[in-house]
């Protein structure tokens, strides 16, 4: 949430969490590899890094999730209808045999 507002150093980001700097740095590494966060050299000294949120990657992930959610919901609805039709067809066949 904080990166949505502004770029931060790892230290600035780490101070709000009850974990070690190394722990936060490992999380940042995973987020960087996933291209959800990027490291940018700080203008002030050119040696340290600032972290920026990669909104495009998040948007792409959200789009992918929504597409597959709709796809699988539709497929499962079709499967449910198919099963209900088969069950209803079996009941009709059983009733005909009884009569």
Secondary structure, 3 states (H helix, E strand, C coil): CHHHHCCECHHHHHCCCCCCHHHHHHHHHHHHHCCCEEEEECCCCCCCEEEEECHHHHHHHHHHHHHHHHHHHHHHHHHHHHHHHHHHHHHHHHHHHHC
